[in-house]
């Protein structure tokens, strides 16, 4: 099973976390041919934490897990926390292929998305 996790910071504000959950559901609708599962996870302040979501997906039979960091800038979570977490997961689950993608702010098309929104 191929799974995608949209990994966000997490917030103490429930509504913010629900936005990420909603995003994951919308992505699943558009990515059904590429991913059997699209989930969300957080690095702090909210559940499920990324480590817990990885464990859950492996228990459900995931053989490849792609993690997309839903972050604008490359702070400590992007540069240190997530790579370390993925390295640890790879050591724990050697039978699973892990891929950590670029974060949202590094995607070249982000400029087009911003312009599309502001030019409405």
N, C-alpha and C positions, 0 to 999 in steps of 0.2 A: 504494500500500500504506500502510495506517495502522498505526503501531507505537507501543507503549508501552514506556517504559524506567522501571523502578523504580530510582531512584538512591539509593544508601546511602553512608555514609561510607567504608566499607572498613576491614578489620582485618588485622593481622599474623597473627591467629588464623584458620586455614583454616576451622574449623568455623563460625565466625560468618559468613563469606562464603558458605558453603554454605547457610546458612539463608536468605539473600537469594535465592540461585539457586532454592532450593526454593519460596520464596514466588512468584517470577516464574512458575514452572511451574504452580502452583496457580491463580494469577490467569488465566493463559492458558486453562486449562480452563473457567473461568467467564466469560471475556470473548471467546470466539471469534467471536461475532457483531459485536463492536465493534472488535476489533483482530485483524489477521492475524498479528501478531507481538507477543509480550511478552518483553522481555529485562530484564536487570539490568546495572547498572554501578556503579562506585565513584568517589569523588572522590580517594581516595588509599589507599596501602598495599596495594592489591590490583588485579588485572586482571579484567576489562577496565576501563580508565578510561572515564569518561563520554565524553570527546572521541573515543576510539577506537571506542566503541560507536555513536556518532552517525555517524561516517565509514562504519562497516561497514553500517549500516542504509540510508544514502543509496546506497551502492554496490549494495545489493540491491534498490533501487527504492522506498524509502520516500518518500512524498509528504507525509505528515503524521507528525510525531513528538511525542508527548505525554510529558513527563518528570514523574514523580511523585517528589518528594523524600521518601524514607523516613527522616525526621528528626523527633524530638520537639520540639526547640526551634529558635528562629530565630537561630542563631549566624552567624558569618562565612560559612560555606558557603552558607547560605540567603540571607543578605542581600547578599552580594557575589559570591562565587565562581560560584554557579550562574547568576545573571542575566548576569554577564559572559561566561560560557562559552556561554550560549544566544545572546547578542547576536553573539558571534564566529561561531558556527555559522550564524546567519541571514545574516550577511554572506558567508560562504563558500558556502552553499547557498541561494541566493535563491529557487530553485524549490521549496523545501521549507517547509511551514508548521510552525512550532515552537510548542508551548504548554507553559509551565511552570506546573504546578498549585500549589495551596497545599501546604505540608508537612503531614505526618501530625498533628503537634501542633495545627494550626490548624483541623482538621476538627471541626465541632460535635459529631458523633456519637462522638467519642473518649471522652466521659464515659460514654456508654452501653456502649461496648465494655469499659471498665474495670469498670463496675458488673456487667456480665454475667459477667465473669471472677471477680470477688471474691465474688459472691453464690452461686456454685455450691455 
